[in-house]
Amino acid sequence: MARVESVWERRRLLRLSAVTAGGVLVSAGGAHTAAVAAPAEEVPPTEDLMREHGVLKRILLIYQEAERRLRAGTRLPPEALHDSADIIRTFIEQYHEHLEERFVFPRLRKAGRLVGTVSVLTTQHDKGRILTRRILAGATAQGLTDARTRDRVIDAMRSFDRMYSPHEAREDTVVFPTFRDIMPAREFAEMGERFEDEEHRRFGAAGFTGVVDRVAGIEKELGIYDLSRFTPRV
């Protein structure tokens, strides 16, 4: 069946139906009392993008642990590093950055806002994809035992971390708030639904949660899942 109405519109109607069906109660005296529940809050597109940055940050921590192990000569399962870089490729580069480049950056350029910053961010996306390809190519059992390849992977992870820490911080504190300011409210809400629809189209019913679970599995394999491990002894 062809989709005639948007996902946003369908969900709005479903919420309205739920309120209508469940919002009328019959009292003991026969009077009808409306009990209208507050509609569910939709996740704004900027919040979606920010929580996706949380996935990126956790991969950066995995890269830091991978670099430590490679420099110390301790065991690093190549599959763990390869899977981490694959999450960067599929979830961050091909999905998250695709949304930024298709919806966020053009609107900022059109409004004449943060044009120079957007140009730098776009260049960094391109550079990041080069670094990810290098990590994926070297994240094999043979590659990580070859000194030259290992150094190339370490350098790529360090460069990626150094670039993306300020990259995501600038987006979260400047780019996304400015984007929200210039967007009409209804269009902003509909864009959030479009983001969610695309997320589930690409990553299945679990969507973002499934990606987070995948990251957690890698963290557990490397022994860095326990949050208390990062608490300093002071």
Buried (B, 14 or more C-beta within 10 A) or exposed (E): EEEEEEBBEEBBEEBEEEBEEEEEEEEEEEEEEEEEEEEEEBBBBBBBBBEBBEBBBBBBBBBBBBBEBBEEEEEBBBBBBBBBBBBBBBBBBEBBBBBBBEBBBEBBBEBEBBEEBBEEBBEBBEBBBEBBEBBBBBBBEEBBEEEEBBEBBBBBBBBBBEBBEEBBEBBBEEBBEBBBEEBEEEEBBBBBBBBBBBBBEBBEEEBBEBBBEBBEEBBEBBEBBEEEEEEEEE
